[in-house]
Amino acid sequence: MTLSSIIDGVTGTGRTLRVYDPTNPDAVAALERHFEVQNVVVEETTLPEGPEDFVVLQDGDEFLAAADLEALRRAVTFESGLLDATCFEETQVPDVLKHVSDTTFTAYGKYRMILASREIEEQAWRADGGELHSGFQHLSLLRDQWNLYERLGDRGVDVHVYGTPDWQPPETDWLTVHNHDNAEIRRAWFVVFDAPDDGDCALLAEERAPNEFSGFWTYDSSLTGDVLVYLRAEYGSAR
């Protein structure tokens, strides 16, 4: 088993994002661009009566989440401040994005990967405990997110970080550093949360072209467990 083989073994579940009575075609186009590399179909529709500019995410006929069109547009075009947030009170990931889980994606760039990572990190922050395993490819990339991760530690989350040793994080009680300079760690981007109760979730992707990532994220505890078992077996000894 490898991280790459776990990704290849996941078959994504399709979702439909229905946009009701949009008044801004550019906003619909932004959603289409965002979801075109994911297993989500964007459809426009209308209602005889009801509000304009709202979206509904469905799995077949099952309702999953709803959002204001403009709020979702701001999130997927990175205008909402999610990328530069310094505390989790500022993240506020729209529910629609939280429910696009158990789906695979291709050709995600850096910004989309950060947006997806925020959802898993926020889940850990709200849980007040558990273990978070984050692969940064290079540990120096943790430096810009240190304030956020320090807040996770303050909430009682046991944080494990993985990457090539091009920076030495400060020593703290809540942080375990896994220094590994190999091809798998250099290619992988993952954020995996082992929740204290319910709420296991994982984002796992591999850089298959420069700044282009393919992978999945999930709230399935079994699949999350597979990733955790592999990380602990392969990289369990901190260096």
Secondary structure, 3 states (H helix, E strand, C coil): CCHHHHHHCCCCCCEEEEEECCCCHHHHHHHHHHHCCECEEEEEECCCCCCCCEEEEEECCEEEEEEEHHHHHHHHCCCCCCCCCCCHHHCCCCHHHHCCCCEEEEEECHHHHHHHHHHHHHHHHHHCCCEEEEEEEEHHHHHHHHHHHHHHHHCCCEEEEEEECCCCCCCCCCEEEEECCCHHHHHEEEEEEECCCCCCEEEEEEEEECCEEEEEEECCHHHHHHHHHHHHHHHCCCC
